Amino acid sequence: MENIWFNSWDNILSVIYVTPLAYFAMVISLRISGKRTLSKMNAFDFVVTIALGSILASVTLNQKIPLADGITAVIVFIGLQFLFTWLSVRVKAFKTLITSKPSLIFYNGDFHYSAMKKERITVEEVYSAARQKGYSTLDEIDIMILETTGDISIIKKIKKQKETTFRDVDMEP
C-alpha cells in the first residue's frame, strides 16, 4: 500500500511510451478491419468493443504485459469479429445461431406484454424511449420494435403501406 500514489518513473515512462503505440496499433487494426468492427449490430460486436478497451487498458497500465501480446490480442479479437460477421453474412444458419431477431413490443396502440416480458422490457422503458424521440403520446406511434442492439425503434403512424422496414420482425405477439 506504500506505492498507492507513485511507484516509479519507469512505470510512468512505460505508460507514456506504450500507450501511444498500443493506441496506434489498435487504430490501424480497426481501420483495416472496416466500420463493422465497432458497430452496435449484435452481441458479438459489443463484446469485441468492450474487449478492445480492456486490452488497451491492460497493455498500457500493466508492465508485465508486453506490447506485442496486446497487439496480438487486438488482432485476434478483430479477426474473430471479422470471421463471425463474414460467416453471418454468407451462412444463414450461422447468422441464426449468433444473432437474435428484432421483437415487436408495441403495435397499433397495444403493448405486447409477452414479448416485453421475454425481452425484460418494462412499460416505463417504452414510455421513456417514446419521450426521447419526441413523442408526447403513444397515439402518434404505430409500432415499437426492440432491435437486436437493444435500441427501441419507433415507427410513427403508417399512412400507406408499400414496402416496410420491418419485414424481418416477428409480428406475432
TORPA-4810 file (N, C-alpha, C, O; in nm, 3 decimals):
<nodes>
NODE_1_0.082_-0.119_0.000_0.000_0.000_0.000_0.087_0.126_0.000_0.036_0.237_-0.013_M
NODE_2_0.215_0.108_0.014_0.304_0.224_0.019_0.317_0.294_-0.116_0.352_0.412_-0.119_E
NODE_3_0.289_0.224_-0.228_0.303_0.284_-0.361_0.169_0.322_-0.421_0.150_0.310_-0.542_N
NODE_4_0.078_0.369_-0.339_-0.055_0.400_-0.390_-0.056_0.522_-0.483_-0.136_0.527_-0.576_I
NODE_5_0.032_0.620_-0.459_0.032_0.742_-0.540_0.140_0.742_-0.647_0.121_0.799_-0.755_W
NODE_6_0.250_0.678_-0.620_0.361_0.682_-0.715_0.446_0.559_-0.695_0.483_0.526_-0.582_F
NODE_7_0.477_0.491_-0.804_0.558_0.370_-0.795_0.701_0.401_-0.839_0.796_0.388_-0.761_N
NODE_8_0.714_0.442_-0.965_0.848_0.477_-1.014_0.835_0.554_-1.145_0.732_0.551_-1.212_S
NODE_9_0.942_0.624_-1.177_0.943_0.694_-1.305_0.945_0.596_-1.421_0.896_0.627_-1.529_W
NODE_10_1.000_0.478_-1.400_1.000_0.377_-1.506_0.857_0.339_-1.545_0.826_0.324_-1.664_D
NODE_11_0.771_0.324_-1.446_0.631_0.291_-1.476_0.563_0.404_-1.553_0.491_0.379_-1.649_N
NODE_12_0.587_0.526_-1.511_0.528_0.643_-1.580_0.579_0.649_-1.724_0.501_0.668_-1.817_I
NODE_13_0.709_0.633_-1.742_0.766_0.637_-1.877_0.714_0.522_-1.963_0.693_0.538_-2.083_L
NODE_14_0.692_0.406_-1.902_0.637_0.292_-1.975_0.497_0.323_-2.026_0.464_0.293_-2.141_S
NODE_15_0.414_0.383_-1.942_0.279_0.421_-1.983_0.285_0.524_-2.095_0.210_0.514_-2.193_V
NODE_16_0.373_0.622_-2.083_0.386_0.726_-2.185_0.435_0.667_-2.318_0.395_0.714_-2.424_I
NODE_17_0.518_0.566_-2.312_0.573_0.503_-2.432_0.475_0.401_-2.493_0.452_0.401_-2.613_Y
NODE_18_0.419_0.316_-2.409_0.337_0.205_-2.459_0.198_0.251_-2.504_0.146_0.200_-2.603_V
NODE_19_0.138_0.346_-2.433_0.001_0.388_-2.465_-0.014_0.436_-2.609_-0.103_0.388_-2.680_T
NODE_20_0.068_0.530_-2.656_0.051_0.572_-2.797_0.076_0.459_-2.897_0.010_0.452_-3.000_P
NODE_21_0.172_0.371_-2.866_0.198_0.260_-2.957_0.080_0.164_-2.963_0.040_0.120_-3.071_L
NODE_22_0.025_0.131_-2.847_-0.092_0.041_-2.843_-0.212_0.107_-2.911_-0.285_0.042_-2.985_A
NODE_23_-0.231_0.235_-2.884_-0.342_0.309_-2.945_-0.327_0.311_-3.098_-0.423_0.285_-3.171_Y
NODE_24_-0.207_0.341_-3.145_-0.181_0.346_-3.289_-0.205_0.209_-3.352_-0.266_0.199_-3.458_F
NODE_25_-0.158_0.103_-3.286_-0.179_-0.033_-3.338_-0.328_-0.066_-3.344_-0.374_-0.130_-3.439_A
NODE_26_-0.404_-0.024_-3.243_-0.547_-0.051_-3.241_-0.618_0.026_-3.352_-0.704_-0.030_-3.420_M
NODE_27_-0.584_0.153_-3.371_-0.647_0.234_-3.475_-0.618_0.175_-3.613_-0.708_0.167_-3.697_V
NODE_28_-0.496_0.136_-3.637_-0.460_0.075_-3.765_-0.540_-0.054_-3.787_-0.595_-0.077_-3.894_I
NODE_29_-0.545_-0.138_-3.683_-0.620_-0.264_-3.694_-0.767_-0.239_-3.721_-0.828_-0.309_-3.803_S
NODE_30_-0.825_-0.141_-3.654_-0.966_-0.108_-3.674_-0.992_-0.053_-3.814_-1.094_-0.085_-3.876_L
NODE_31_-0.901_0.028_-3.863_-0.917_0.082_-3.999_-0.909_-0.029_-4.103_-0.984_-0.028_-4.201_R
NODE_32_-0.821_-0.124_-4.082_-0.807_-0.236_-4.177_-0.932_-0.324_-4.173_-0.978_-0.371_-4.277_I
NODE_33_-0.986_-0.346_-4.053_-1.099_-0.438_-4.039_-1.231_-0.381_-4.087_-1.324_-0.457_-4.115_S
NODE_34_-1.244_-0.250_-4.098_-1.366_-0.190_-4.151_-1.458_-0.134_-4.043_-1.436_-0.153_-3.924_G
NODE_35_-1.561_-0.066_-4.088_-1.654_0.004_-4.000_-1.733_-0.089_-3.910_-1.769_-0.051_-3.799_K
NODE_36_-1.759_-0.208_-3.955_-1.845_-0.300_-3.881_-1.787_-0.339_-3.745_-1.862_-0.371_-3.653_R
NODE_37_-1.655_-0.336_-3.732_-1.590_-0.383_-3.610_-1.640_-0.310_-3.486_-1.655_-0.373_-3.381_T
NODE_38_-1.665_-0.182_-3.494_-1.710_-0.106_-3.377_-1.857_-0.071_-3.384_-1.903_0.019_-3.313_L
NODE_39_-1.931_-0.139_-3.468_-2.073_-0.109_-3.478_-2.149_-0.174_-3.363_-2.094_-0.255_-3.288_S
NODE_40_-2.275_-0.137_-3.350_-2.361_-0.194_-3.247_-2.461_-0.289_-3.312_-2.581_-0.281_-3.286_K
NODE_41_-2.413_-0.379_-3.395_-2.504_-0.463_-3.471_-2.558_-0.582_-3.390_-2.675_-0.616_-3.403_M
NODE_42_-2.474_-0.643_-3.309_-2.520_-0.759_-3.231_-2.431_-0.777_-3.109_-2.342_-0.696_-3.084_N
NODE_43_-2.455_-0.882_-3.034_-2.381_-0.906_-2.909_-2.232_-0.927_-2.935_-2.149_-0.885_-2.855_A
NODE_44_-2.198_-0.991_-3.044_-2.057_-1.016_-3.073_-1.982_-0.886_-3.100_-1.867_-0.871_-3.058_F
NODE_45_-2.045_-0.793_-3.169_-1.983_-0.663_-3.193_-1.960_-0.591_-3.060_-1.856_-0.529_-3.039_D
NODE_46_-2.058_-0.600_-2.972_-2.047_-0.537_-2.840_-1.933_-0.597_-2.760_-1.856_-0.525_-2.697_F
NODE_47_-1.922_-0.729_-2.761_-1.816_-0.798_-2.687_-1.679_-0.754_-2.739_-1.588_-0.730_-2.661_V
NODE_48_-1.665_-0.743_-2.870_-1.537_-0.701_-2.929_-1.503_-0.559_-2.883_-1.388_-0.532_-2.847_V
NODE_49_-1.600_-0.470_-2.884_-1.575_-0.332_-2.842_-1.527_-0.326_-2.697_-1.429_-0.257_-2.667_T
NODE_50_-1.593_-0.398_-2.609_-1.554_-0.400_-2.468_-1.416_-0.464_-2.452_-1.332_-0.413_-2.378_I
NODE_51_-1.394_-0.575_-2.520_-1.266_-0.645_-2.509_-1.150_-0.558_-2.558_-1.043_-0.558_-2.497_A
NODE_52_-1.171_-0.484_-2.666_-1.064_-0.398_-2.718_-1.028_-0.290_-2.617_-0.910_-0.259_-2.598_L
NODE_53_-1.128_-0.232_-2.553_-1.100_-0.132_-2.449_-1.025_-0.192_-2.332_-0.933_-0.130_-2.278_G
NODE_54_-1.064_-0.311_-2.293_-0.997_-0.379_-2.182_-0.852_-0.413_-2.216_-0.762_-0.396_-2.133_S
NODE_55_-0.830_-0.459_-2.338_-0.694_-0.492_-2.381_-0.607_-0.367_-2.380_-0.494_-0.369_-2.330_I
NODE_56_-0.658_-0.259_-2.436_-0.581_-0.135_-2.440_-0.545_-0.089_-2.298_-0.431_-0.050_-2.273_L
NODE_57_-0.640_-0.093_-2.207_-0.613_-0.053_-2.069_-0.511_-0.145_-2.003_-0.421_-0.099_-1.934_A
NODE_58_-0.525_-0.274_-2.024_-0.432_-0.370_-1.963_-0.290_-0.350_-2.014_-0.195_-0.351_-1.935_S
NODE_59_-0.275_-0.333_-2.143_-0.142_-0.317_-2.201_-0.076_-0.188_-2.154_0.044_-0.185_-2.128_V
NODE_60_-0.155_-0.082_-2.143_-0.095_0.045_-2.105_-0.062_0.054_-1.956_0.033_0.123_-1.919_T
NODE_61_-0.136_-0.015_-1.871_-0.115_0.000_-1.727_-0.041_-0.116_-1.661_0.011_-0.100_-1.551_L
NODE_62_-0.036_-0.230_-1.725_0.030_-0.346_-1.666_0.162_-0.371_-1.740_0.163_-0.421_-1.852_N
NODE_63_0.271_-0.336_-1.675_0.403_-0.350_-1.738_0.442_-0.496_-1.760_0.539_-0.523_-1.832_Q
NODE_64_0.370_-0.590_-1.701_0.401_-0.732_-1.720_0.346_-0.785_-1.852_0.381_-0.896_-1.894_K
NODE_65_0.261_-0.707_-1.919_0.205_-0.748_-2.047_0.282_-0.676_-2.158_0.273_-0.554_-2.171_I
NODE_66_0.358_-0.751_-2.237_0.433_-0.687_-2.346_0.339_-0.628_-2.452_0.229_-0.678_-2.474_P
NODE_67_0.385_-0.523_-2.515_0.307_-0.457_-2.620_0.272_-0.555_-2.731_0.160_-0.551_-2.783_L
NODE_68_0.364_-0.641_-2.768_0.338_-0.739_-2.874_0.222_-0.831_-2.837_0.142_-0.867_-2.923_A
NODE_69_0.212_-0.869_-2.709_0.100_-0.953_-2.665_-0.032_-0.878_-2.679_-0.132_-0.935_-2.723_D
NODE_70_-0.033_-0.752_-2.641_-0.155_-0.671_-2.653_-0.198_-0.653_-2.797_-0.316_-0.665_-2.829_G
NODE_71_-0.102_-0.625_-2.884_-0.133_-0.607_-3.026_-0.186_-0.738_-3.084_-0.279_-0.738_-3.165_I
NODE_72_-0.126_-0.849_-3.043_-0.172_-0.980_-3.090_-0.316_-1.005_-3.044_-0.398_-1.053_-3.122_T
NODE_73_-0.346_-0.972_-2.919_-0.482_-0.991_-2.868_-0.581_-0.905_-2.946_-0.691_-0.951_-2.979_A
NODE_74_-0.545_-0.781_-2.976_-0.631_-0.692_-3.054_-0.658_-0.753_-3.191_-0.772_-0.757_-3.237_V
NODE_75_-0.553_-0.800_-3.256_-0.567_-0.857_-3.390_-0.653_-0.984_-3.385_-0.736_-1.005_-3.474_I
NODE_76_-0.636_-1.067_-3.283_-0.716_-1.189_-3.271_-0.863_-1.155_-3.251_-0.949_-1.214_-3.317_V
NODE_77_-0.894_-1.060_-3.162_-1.034_-1.022_-3.139_-1.096_-0.963_-3.265_-1.209_-0.998_-3.301_F
NODE_78_-1.025_-0.876_-3.332_-1.078_-0.817_-3.456_-1.093_-0.925_-3.563_-1.190_-0.924_-3.638_I
NODE_79_-0.998_-1.018_-3.569_-1.008_-1.129_-3.665_-1.129_-1.217_-3.638_-1.198_-1.258_-3.731_G
NODE_80_-1.154_-1.248_-3.510_-1.272_-1.328_-3.475_-1.401_-1.255_-3.511_-1.494_-1.315_-3.565_L
NODE_81_-1.404_-1.126_-3.482_-1.524_-1.049_-3.514_-1.544_-1.045_-3.665_-1.657_-1.058_-3.713_Q
NODE_82_-1.436_-1.027_-3.740_-1.444_-1.027_-3.886_-1.495_-1.162_-3.937_-1.582_-1.168_-4.024_F
NODE_83_-1.440_-1.271_-3.882_-1.482_-1.405_-3.922_-1.629_-1.429_-3.892_-1.703_-1.480_-3.977_L
NODE_84_-1.673_-1.392_-3.772_-1.814_-1.411_-3.734_-1.907_-1.333_-3.825_-2.009_-1.385_-3.870_F
NODE_85_-1.873_-1.207_-3.854_-1.960_-1.127_-3.940_-1.955_-1.178_-4.084_-2.057_-1.179_-4.153_T
NODE_86_-1.839_-1.220_-4.129_-1.826_-1.275_-4.264_-1.914_-1.399_-4.278_-1.987_-1.413_-4.376_W
NODE_87_-1.907_-1.488_-4.179_-1.990_-1.609_-4.181_-2.139_-1.577_-4.170_-2.221_-1.639_-4.237_L
NODE_88_-2.173_-1.480_-4.086_-2.316_-1.449_-4.068_-2.377_-1.389_-4.193_-2.497_-1.402_-4.215_S
NODE_89_-2.298_-1.322_-4.274_-2.348_-1.266_-4.400_-2.365_-1.375_-4.505_-2.451_-1.364_-4.593_V
NODE_90_-2.284_-1.481_-4.498_-2.284_-1.584_-4.602_-2.356_-1.713_-4.565_-2.400_-1.787_-4.653_R
NODE_91_-2.368_-1.742_-4.434_-2.427_-1.868_-4.390_-2.547_-1.837_-4.301_-2.531_-1.795_-4.186_V
NODE_92_-2.666_-1.858_-4.355_-2.788_-1.823_-4.282_-2.798_-1.895_-4.148_-2.839_-1.834_-4.049_K
NODE_93_-2.761_-2.022_-4.143_-2.768_-2.098_-4.018_-2.676_-2.038_-3.912_-2.710_-2.035_-3.793_A
NODE_94_-2.560_-1.990_-3.954_-2.466_-1.927_-3.860_-2.524_-1.796_-3.808_-2.515_-1.766_-3.689_F
NODE_95_-2.583_-1.717_-3.899_-2.644_-1.591_-3.858_-2.756_-1.616_-3.757_-2.766_-1.545_-3.657_K
NODE_96_-2.837_-1.716_-3.782_-2.946_-1.751_-3.692_-2.892_-1.792_-3.555_-2.952_-1.761_-3.452_T
NODE_97_-2.779_-1.861_-3.555_-2.718_-1.908_-3.432_-2.665_-1.793_-3.346_-2.680_-1.795_-3.224_L
NODE_98_-2.604_-1.693_-3.408_-2.536_-1.589_-3.329_-2.614_-1.459_-3.312_-2.578_-1.377_-3.228_I
NODE_99_-2.720_-1.439_-3.389_-2.794_-1.313_-3.375_-2.939_-1.340_-3.340_-2.996_-1.444_-3.373_T
NODE_100_-2.997_-1.243_-3.273_-3.139_-1.254_-3.239_-3.220_-1.179_-3.344_-3.165_-1.110_-3.430_S
NODE_101_-3.351_-1.193_-3.336_-3.440_-1.119_-3.426_-3.497_-1.000_-3.350_-3.510_-1.005_-3.228_K
NODE_102_-3.531_-0.895_-3.421_-3.599_-0.782_-3.355_-3.734_-0.830_-3.299_-3.795_-0.922_-3.353_P
NODE_103_-3.778_-0.767_-3.191_-3.904_-0.807_-3.126_-4.004_-0.692_-3.127_-3.971_-0.578_-3.093_S
NODE_104_-4.125_-0.724_-3.167_-4.234_-0.628_-3.165_-4.282_-0.612_-3.020_-4.326_-0.709_-2.958_L
NODE_105_-4.274_-0.490_-2.967_-4.316_-0.469_-2.828_-4.438_-0.378_-2.816_-4.501_-0.371_-2.710_I
NODE_106_-4.472_-0.308_-2.923_-4.590_-0.221_-2.923_-4.642_-0.216_-3.065_-4.566_-0.194_-3.159_F
NODE_107_-4.774_-0.237_-3.081_-4.831_-0.235_-3.215_-4.973_-0.184_-3.209_-5.057_-0.236_-3.135_Y
NODE_108_-4.999_-0.080_-3.289_-5.134_-0.029_-3.308_-5.205_0.001_-3.175_-5.322_-0.035_-3.156_N
NODE_109_-5.133_0.066_-3.084_-5.193_0.107_-2.958_-5.187_0.005_-2.846_-5.231_0.034_-2.734_G
NODE_110_-5.133_-0.113_-2.872_-5.129_-0.218_-2.770_-4.986_-0.260_-2.739_-4.904_-0.278_-2.829_D
NODE_111_-4.958_-0.275_-2.610_-4.830_-0.332_-2.568_-4.835_-0.483_-2.590_-4.938_-0.546_-2.571_F
NODE_112_-4.725_-0.539_-2.631_-4.713_-0.685_-2.643_-4.638_-0.733_-2.520_-4.516_-0.750_-2.521_H
NODE_113_-4.714_-0.755_-2.415_-4.657_-0.786_-2.285_-4.576_-0.915_-2.285_-4.475_-0.924_-2.215_Y
NODE_114_-4.618_-1.015_-2.361_-4.542_-1.141_-2.363_-4.402_-1.118_-2.421_-4.304_-1.171_-2.369_S
NODE_115_-4.393_-1.042_-2.528_-4.263_-1.010_-2.587_-4.181_-0.922_-2.493_-4.060_-0.940_-2.481_A
NODE_116_-4.248_-0.827_-2.428_-4.178_-0.740_-2.335_-4.123_-0.819_-2.217_-4.011_-0.795_-2.171_M
NODE_117_-4.201_-0.914_-2.169_-4.157_-0.996_-2.057_-4.038_-1.083_-2.099_-3.940_-1.095_-2.026_K
NODE_118_-4.049_-1.141_-2.216_-3.940_-1.225_-2.268_-3.811_-1.144_-2.283_-3.702_-1.194_-2.253_K
NODE_119_-3.823_-1.021_-2.328_-3.706_-0.935_-2.352_-3.666_-0.853_-2.229_-3.566_-0.781_-2.231_E
NODE_120_-3.745_-0.864_-2.122_-3.720_-0.792_-1.996_-3.724_-0.639_-2.017_-3.635_-0.566_-1.974_R
NODE_121_-3.828_-0.595_-2.085_-3.851_-0.453_-2.110_-3.976_-0.411_-2.034_-4.078_-0.479_-2.040_I
NODE_122_-3.967_-0.300_-1.962_-4.082_-0.252_-1.886_-4.159_-0.147_-1.965_-4.107_-0.088_-2.060_T
NODE_123_-4.283_-0.126_-1.925_-4.366_-0.023_-1.988_-4.299_0.113_-1.972_-4.303_0.196_-2.063_V
NODE_124_-4.239_0.136_-1.856_-4.172_0.264_-1.831_-4.057_0.288_-1.929_-4.033_0.401_-1.971_E
NODE_125_-3.986_0.181_-1.966_-3.877_0.194_-2.063_-3.932_0.226_-2.202_-3.869_0.299_-2.279_E
NODE_126_-4.048_0.173_-2.234_-4.112_0.203_-2.362_-4.154_0.350_-2.365_-4.130_0.421_-2.463_V
NODE_127_-4.217_0.395_-2.256_-4.254_0.537_-2.246_-4.130_0.627_-2.258_-4.133_0.728_-2.328_Y
NODE_128_-4.024_0.589_-2.191_-3.901_0.667_-2.195_-3.846_0.676_-2.337_-3.805_0.784_-2.381_S
NODE_129_-3.845_0.565_-2.409_-3.797_0.565_-2.548_-3.881_0.658_-2.634_-3.828_0.730_-2.719_A
NODE_130_-4.012_0.657_-2.614_-4.102_0.745_-2.690_-4.072_0.891_-2.658_-4.064_0.975_-2.749_A
NODE_131_-4.056_0.922_-2.529_-4.025_1.061_-2.491_-3.892_1.106_-2.550_-3.881_1.219_-2.598_R
NODE_132_-3.793_1.018_-2.548_-3.661_1.055_-2.601_-3.665_1.084_-2.750_-3.582_1.159_-2.801_Q
NODE_133_-3.761_1.024_-2.820_-3.776_1.050_-2.964_-3.871_1.166_-2.991_-3.897_1.199_-3.107_K
NODE_134_-3.923_1.230_-2.885_-4.005_1.348_-2.902_-4.154_1.324_-2.910_-4.228_1.414_-2.950_G
NODE_135_-4.200_1.205_-2.875_-4.344_1.176_-2.879_-4.406_1.208_-2.743_-4.352_1.172_-2.639_Y
NODE_136_-4.520_1.278_-2.748_-4.589_1.312_-2.624_-4.701_1.213_-2.592_-4.751_1.209_-2.480_S
NODE_137_-4.738_1.134_-2.690_-4.843_1.034_-2.670_-4.816_0.912_-2.758_-4.757_0.924_-2.865_T
NODE_138_-4.859_0.797_-2.711_-4.840_0.676_-2.790_-4.938_0.668_-2.907_-4.923_0.584_-2.996_L
NODE_139_-5.038_0.757_-2.908_-5.133_0.761_-3.020_-5.064_0.800_-3.151_-5.116_0.770_-3.259_D
NODE_140_-4.949_0.865_-3.141_-4.874_0.906_-3.260_-4.791_0.791_-3.317_-4.736_0.802_-3.427_E
NODE_141_-4.781_0.681_-3.241_-4.691_0.571_-3.275_-4.771_0.451_-3.322_-4.873_0.415_-3.262_I
NODE_142_-4.724_0.388_-3.429_-4.787_0.267_-3.479_-4.716_0.143_-3.426_-4.779_0.048_-3.381_D
NODE_143_-4.582_0.145_-3.433_-4.503_0.027_-3.398_-4.379_0.067_-3.318_-4.315_0.168_-3.347_I
NODE_144_-4.347_-0.015_-3.217_-4.220_-0.002_-3.147_-4.154_-0.140_-3.149_-4.217_-0.241_-3.118_M
NODE_145_-4.027_-0.141_-3.187_-3.953_-0.266_-3.203_-3.825_-0.260_-3.120_-3.750_-0.163_-3.126_I
NODE_146_-3.802_-0.365_-3.041_-3.675_-0.379_-2.972_-3.578_-0.443_-3.070_-3.593_-0.559_-3.107_L
NODE_147_-3.478_-0.366_-3.110_-3.383_-0.413_-3.211_-3.281_-0.507_-3.148_-3.273_-0.519_-3.026_E
NODE_148_-3.204_-0.574_-3.233_-3.104_-0.669_-3.185_-2.993_-0.600_-3.106_-2.920_-0.665_-3.031_T
NODE_149_-2.980_-0.470_-3.122_-2.878_-0.393_-3.050_-2.925_-0.351_-2.912_-2.845_-0.303_-2.831_T
NODE_150_-3.055_-0.369_-2.883_-3.111_-0.323_-2.756_-3.179_-0.188_-2.769_-3.245_-0.143_-2.675_G
NODE_151_-3.164_-0.122_-2.883_-3.232_0.005_-2.907_-3.379_-0.020_-2.938_-3.416_-0.126_-2.987_D
NODE_152_-3.461_0.079_-2.909_-3.604_0.071_-2.943_-3.629_0.162_-3.062_-3.610_0.283_-3.054_I
NODE_153_-3.674_0.102_-3.172_-3.710_0.179_-3.291_-3.858_0.212_-3.282_-3.940_0.132_-3.238_S
NODE_154_-3.890_0.333_-3.326_-4.028_0.379_-3.321_-4.072_0.416_-3.462_-4.007_0.494_-3.531_I
NODE_155_-4.184_0.357_-3.503_-4.242_0.387_-3.633_-4.371_0.465_-3.608_-4.464_0.416_-3.543_I
NODE_156_-4.374_0.588_-3.661_-4.496_0.666_-3.642_-4.610_0.607_-3.724_-4.589_0.514_-3.802_K
NODE_157_-4.727_0.659_-3.706_-4.846_0.606_-3.777_-4.816_0.592_-3.925_-4.766_0.684_-3.989_K
NODE_158_-4.849_0.476_-3.977_-4.823_0.446_-4.118_-4.945_0.490_-4.200_-5.058_0.453_-4.170_I
NODE_159_-4.918_0.569_-4.304_-5.026_0.618_-4.387_-5.054_0.520_-4.501_-5.167_0.472_-4.514_K
NODE_160_-4.956_0.491_-4.581_-4.970_0.397_-4.692_-4.869_0.287_-4.672_-4.753_0.312_-4.640_K
NODE_161_-4.913_0.165_-4.692_-4.822_0.053_-4.668_-4.780_-0.008_-4.801_-4.858_-0.078_-4.866_Q
NODE_162_-4.657_0.019_-4.838_-4.598_-0.045_-4.955_-4.493_-0.143_-4.901_-4.528_-0.245_-4.842_K
NODE_163_-4.370_-0.112_-4.921_-4.260_-0.194_-4.869_-4.221_-0.136_-4.734_-4.184_-0.019_-4.724_E
NODE_164_-4.230_-0.217_-4.629_-4.199_-0.168_-4.495_-4.058_-0.210_-4.454_-3.997_-0.297_-4.515_T
NODE_165_-4.009_-0.147_-4.350_-3.875_-0.177_-4.300_-3.877_-0.282_-4.191_-3.773_-0.310_-4.132_T
NODE_166_-3.990_-0.341_-4.164_-3.998_-0.439_-4.056_-4.041_-0.577_-4.105_-4.114_-0.648_-4.036_F
NODE_167_-3.995_-0.615_-4.224_-4.024_-0.748_-4.276_-3.962_-0.858_-4.189_-4.019_-0.967_-4.178_R
NODE_168_-3.847_-0.830_-4.128_-3.777_-0.934_-4.051_-3.824_-0.943_-3.905_-3.771_-1.023_-3.828_D
NODE_169_-3.921_-0.862_-3.868_-3.971_-0.861_-3.729_-4.083_-0.964_-3.715_-4.174_-0.971_-3.797_V
NODE_170_-4.074_-1.042_-3.610_-4.180_-1.138_-3.581_-4.301_-1.059_-3.534_-4.301_-1.008_-3.422_D
NODE_171_-4.404_-1.049_-3.615_-4.520_-0.965_-3.586_-4.621_-1.034_-3.497_-4.723_-0.974_-3.462_M
NODE_172_-4.596_-1.159_-3.459_-4.686_-1.229_-3.369_-4.653_-1.190_-3.225_-4.535_-1.184_-3.188_E
NODE_173_-4.755_-1.162_-3.143_-4.728_-1.122_-3.004_-4.670_-1.235_-2.920_-4.642_-1.215_-2.802_P
</nodes>
